[in-house]
Amino acid sequence: MKFCRAYALTLPLLAILLAMFCQEIAAQQPELPVVIAYQIDRESNFLSEPGNYPIEILRRLGRSLNSQWQSTNVSLLVASLFDASKIGGPEFLKPLTDLQLSSAQKNAASAMLLLRQKELQEIVDSCKPASQALVIRAICESATLKKAIAESAGKPGKKSGSSAAIERVQAELMPILDASDYLGAALVISGNGCFGRLKIISDKKQLANDKIEHDISIGKYINEDSLMFFCQTHPIENPAEAFKQLAAVPQSATVINMVASAGIDFEKDILANTARESILYVNLEPSGDGGIPDIRFVAPVPEIEKLRNNLDKFKTLCQQTGIFTQALTGEFPMVKLSYFMMPQAAIYAGLCDRFLVMASSEANLAKELAHLKAVESGTKTPQPFSEKLKRFWKIRTSDFNLQLQKLLHSPILASQGIPPVTNLTFLEDIEYFVLKSHATPATIEFSLEIPLKEVRSKEKH
């Protein structure tokens, strides 16, 4: 009996000691730091009852939002915590609502938002605000994120995979964190559409980079008659340094030797003559050879005469690598390139003034070359392009569904057993997607524009 009583008293005592021990361990483990703070505001009860809203994409957004947001809350506090063990995975920097945050973490997030309240409001004001809208603000202090990365890298006992991930983050983020003071962002969603800004700010103007100093200069040559296009500048690399890095990779020796055997200097004829900017066009309609989409690539070549003078050498290089070349007749110098293992598809290339153009079909190549010539000669009025930008991407949605169905019924996909894809009707509400970026020593800015088509006044909510 005494043994049973002692056993009965020991179990609760062990449970109490174990709980105290676990609490002590938990108290000794520091909380994950807040590195990004968010504030989501619902202006004028926007989308609180989305069922009758006339725009489908906003109805979907409202239903999704209301399933996670208590209707009584007008403002929601959210934060991203820095957990080095999740770097590289989908959970890294995942936003957590205030219900998932500790009191200390909520206080830290609130303090970050309050510190940059004025700056964030200025970003919101540039995002086409509306009286009825969802407004999202986000702030990341560079010093806070730098400290979190440094502390994670300095902790002992890290797994090799985790250490490598932290090193990658250090290499990619530290230079811009060292040069900047904070990252501020805002997103405004309303009946007008979705408009966002992300700004990286350096009060001491330390964001200058000689590799990205140039702006887009070929904006007037953009051909708007495409489903989507991507125009952007490319970093200027030092040819000698780039060649040195390339030569250090053992696998590249074969390519370098093959290029040299054709009489081409890899550094001077290729690396030193690469495009500083380009335009990529994509139409889903299968007008390319073999039923592939219409894809066109346009780039001004810095020294076009050097390229022209080396065309015979490049032809020799193609023959050495199993690529067949066929000269094409027409107004412009054009060539068909095909690989012996994929004879059903080909790449077409041509020259117009200082531009190198590549396309997935001869007809589309000729049209693009004619467009460039018309703009250059002044017989075709170019689209206005006055902003100093590093990037200008645009996706139209007016005929997206039609082009998608044509692609699914193209020879290249028709026999693949792909189930029918219904029309993405919500895209009919959208005019276009535009992503732009520009950079100065004081600011690197990205802007997003997704305007919605105007709803007839009698249908407006």
N, C-alpha and C positions, 0 to 999 in steps of 0.2 A: 504493500500500500504506500509506504513512504517513497518507494521508487517511482510509483505512478504519479504521486503528488509532485515530487521534484521534477519529473518529466513534464507534467502539465504546467508548472511554473516556468520551466526553462524555455519552452517554445515561444510564449509571448515575449519573454525577455530577449531571445535571439532575434525575433521579428523586429523589436524596437531598435536593437543595436544595428541590425542590418539596414533598416530605414535611415537611421542617423548616419551610417557609413556612406550610403548611397547619396544622401543629401550633401555630405561633406565633399564627395568626389565631384558631384554636379556643381557645387559652389566653387571648386577649384578650377573648373574648366571655363575659360572665358567665352562669352557669347560671341557668335559670329558678327563681325562688324557690318554696319549698313554702309554700302558704297553708292547706291543709287536710291534716291527718294522720289516718290511719285505722289501726285495729288490729282484725283479724278473728281470733277464737279459736274453735276447735272443742272444745267441752267433752265429755269422755268419748267421743271418737271419733264424735260425732253425724253421721249420714248418710254415714259413710265407705263403707258398703255399702248404698245406698238401694234396691236391687232388690226386697227383700222387705218394705219398709216399708208398713204398711197404709194410709197416707194418700197419695192420689195426688199432691196438690200438693207434698208434701215429697219424694216420689220424684223428681218433675221437678226440683225445686230441687237435690236431691243430685246428680243426674246432671249438671246444668249446672255446679255448683260443682266437682265432682271432675274435670271436663274441663279446668279451669284452675288447679287446686290440687294440688300434689304431696302424696300421701297421707302422706308422712313428716313433713310440717310440721304442727305443732299450732297455730301462730300465724303470721299473715301481715301484713306491714307494707305499707301502701298510702299513696299521697299524691297530692294534686292540685297541679299547678304553675300558676302564673299566667302565661299567655301572652296578651298583649293582642291579638295578631293573630287570635285565635280567639274573641273576645267575640261573642256572638250566634249562634255555631254549636254543633253538637252535641259538638264536641271540647273546648269551653271547660270547664276544671276537671274534665276526665275523669280518674277515678282511675287511677293507674298502679301496678303491683305493684313490689316491691322489685327485681325483675330488670330493670326499666326505669329505675331510679333510679341516680344516681351515689352514691358514698360520702358526699359532702357532703350530698346531699339526704336520704339515709337517716338520717344523723345528725341533721339538722334535724327530720325527722318524729318520730324517736324522742324527741328533747328536748322537743318540743311535747307529746307524749303523757305523758311523765314529769312535766312541770311541772303538769299538770292531772289527775294520776292519781287523787287522792282525789275530786275533783269528778265525774270521769267514772264512777267506781265508784258514787257515789250515784245518778247517772242510771240506770246499769245496774240497780241494786237496785230502782228504781221501775218497771222494765219486765217484771215477773213472771219473774224468772230461774228456770232449771230446771237440774237436774244434767246433763241431756243437752241441749245447745243450741248454736246458732251465736250468738256475741256480737260485735257490731260496735260499736266506739267511734270517735268522730270529734271532732276539736277544731280550731277556727279562732281564732287570736288576732286580735282586732280591729286592734291596732297593726300587725301583720305585713301584713294585707291592705290596710290604709290606705297603708302604705309602698309596696307593690307597685303599687297604683293610681296613687299620686302620681308614682312614678318613671316609669311607663309614659306618663302624661300629659305629663311634662316632656321626654320624648325627642324630639329634632328629627327631621324627615323623615317623620313619620307621614302615611299616606294619609288623605284626608278621611273616608272611610268608617270607618277605624279610630279616628280622633280623635272622630268622632261617637259611636261605640260606647263609648269610654272616658268621654266626657262623660255619657252615659246612666247608666253604671255609677256614676259619681261622684254624680250627682243622686239615684239610687235607694238607694245603699248608704252613702254617706258620713254622712248624718244618723244612721243607726242605729249605724254603726261609731264615730262620735264619742261617742255616748252609752253604748256598751257596752264591756266588757272582753274578753269572749270568747264564742264560740258553741260549745256542747257538745251532743253527740247520742249516742244509743245505740239499738241495735236488737237485740232478743232473739228468735230464731226457735227454737221447740221444738215438741214434741208438743202443747203448750197453744195454740199459735198464733204470731202475730207481734205484738210489742208494741214501740213506739218512743217516744222523747221527743227533742225538740229544744228546747234552752233558750238564750236570749240573756240574758246576765248583765251587770248593771251594779252593781258594788260600791258606787258612789256614788249609786245610785238615781236615774239620770238618764233613765230610759226613759218617764217620764210624758208623756202627750200629751193635750191637752184635747180632741182630736178623737175619741179612742177611750176616754175615761174611763168611759162608760156600759157596763153589762153587759146581757146578754140578760134581758129582763123578761117575755117572752111564752112562756117555756119550757113552762108548764102548758097552753098551747093547742096544742102540737104533736100532730098526729094521726099516731099510730104505724102506722095502717093504710095504709101506702104502701110501695112498693118502695124508694124513697129520698126523703130530705128533707134540706134544707140550711137551717139556721136560723143567722142571724148578725146582728151589729150593723153599722151603716153609719157611717162617719166623719161627724161633725157639721161642716158647712161654714158659713162666714159667708155668708148670702144676698147681702149687698151685694158682697162680694169675689167670690163665684162669678158673680154677674151681670156684674160688671166684666170678668172673664176671658172669659166667654161673648160679651159684646158686642164684645170685641176681635177676635173671629174674623169676618171679613167675611161668610162663608157663613151665619152665624147671624142676620143682620139680617132675612132673610125670615121666619124662624120667629118671631122676637120681634115683628115688625110684625103678623103674622097673629094671634098670641095677643092682642096689644093691640087689634086690630080687633074681637075678640069680647068686649071689655070685661074682659079678665083681665090682672092685673098679674103679669108673669112672675116678678119678684123676690119680691113679697109673697104672691101666691096660689099659686105653684108651688114656687120654691126654698126659701121659708121654711116650707113645709108638707109637706116630703118626709119619708118614713118614716125613723126612726132604727134600725129593725131589721125583719127580714122572715123569712118561711118560704116556701121553694119546694118543692113536692111534684112528683114525677115517677113515674108508672106507665107502663110500656111498653105495656100493653094498649091497643088502639086505641079507646078509648071517647070520644074527642073528635070533634068534627064533621069529616067527611071522612076518618075513619080515622086521625087523628093521635093521638098518645099523650095520656093523661090528665095534664095539667099544670095546677097550681093555684099561685097566688101570694097570700100573705096578709101584710098589713102594717097596723100601727096608724098612723092618721093623727094627727099632733100636735094639729091643730085641725079635728076632724071637721065641726063646724058650718060652718066656712068653706067646706069642700068641698061640703057639702049646699047651701049658699046659692048656690054658683056652678055647680050642675049644669046649669041652663039655658044659661049662658054656654059651658060645655064642649060642650053639645049643638050650639050655634051653630058653635063651632070645628070640630067633627067634620064638620058639613055643608060648611063652607068647604074642608075638605081631602079631600072625597070619601069620607068614612066615613059609612055609613048607621047610624042609631041606631033601635032598636026597644025600647020599654018592654015588660017582661014582667010577667005577673001572678003572684002568689004571696005567701008570707008575708013575704018580704024585698023591699026595693027592688032590682030587677035590670034590666039592660039588655043587649041584644045589639048588638055592634059588628061591622060587616063592611065590607070594602073593596071598592069596585066592580070592581077588577081581579082580586079573588080571592073571588068570591061563594060558593065551596064551603066556605070556612073562615070561622070567626068567633071573636071573643073575647067572653066573657060576664063582666060585672062586677056586683058587688052590695055592699051595705053592711049591716053588722051591728054595732050599737053604734059603737065607735070604729075598727072594722076595715074596710078596703077589701079585697075579695077578687076575684081574676080567675081564670078557668078556661077550658078549651078546650071545655067543653060545659055546657049549662044544667043537666043532672042533677047533674053533679059540683059545679057551683057551689052548687046548692041544698043538697047534702049537706054541703059544707064550711061554709056559713053556719049550718046546723043544728047542726053540731059545735061551732062557736064559741059559739052561744047556749046549748047544753047545758052547756058548761064554765063559762061566765060565770054561769049561773043555779044551778050546783051540782048539777044533775041527772045529770051525768056526771063520774065521778072522773077527774081529770087524771093524766097520767104524772108521777112524781116528777122534779123538776128543781131540785136544791138547789145545784148548783155555780155559782159566779160565772164565767161564760164569755163570750167574745166570739164564739165559733163552735162550733156543734155540728152536724156532718154525720153522717148514718147511711145506709148502704145494706144492705138485707137481701138474702140470696141464696137463701132457701128456694124462692121461685117465680120466680127470675130466668129460668131456661130456659123455663118455660111462657109467661111474658109476652113473651119474645123471639120465640118461635115465633108467638104471636098477632100481634105487630107485623109480622113478615115476611109474614104472610098477610093483612094488612090491605089495604083498597082502595088506600091511598096507595102501597104498596110491592109488591103482588102482581104488578102489570104491569110492574115495572121490570127484570125479568130477573135478579134477584139469585139466585145459586146457593144451594142449601140450606145452612143452617148447622146443624151438629150440636150436640147439647146440650153445653154446657161442663161436663162432669162434675166437674171439679175444684172447681167452685163448691159442689157438694153437701157438701164437707168443711167449708165455712166457715159460721159462724153469721151474721156480719155484719161490715161495715166501719164503724168510727167514727173520726172526726177531730174533735178538740176543741182549743180554744185559749183561753188566758186571759192577762191582762197586768196587771202592777203596775209601779211605778217601778223595782223591782229586777230583775224577770224578765218576759220574754215567753216563753211556753211553748206548744208544739204537741205533742199526744199522738196516737198512732195505736194502735188496737186492732183486731186481726183474730183473734178467738178461733176455734179449730177445734172441731168437734163431737167429743165424747168417743167414742173407739173402744172397742168391747167389750174387756174385760180379756183375754180369751183370744186376741185378735188383736193386742194391743199388742206392739211390738217390744222 
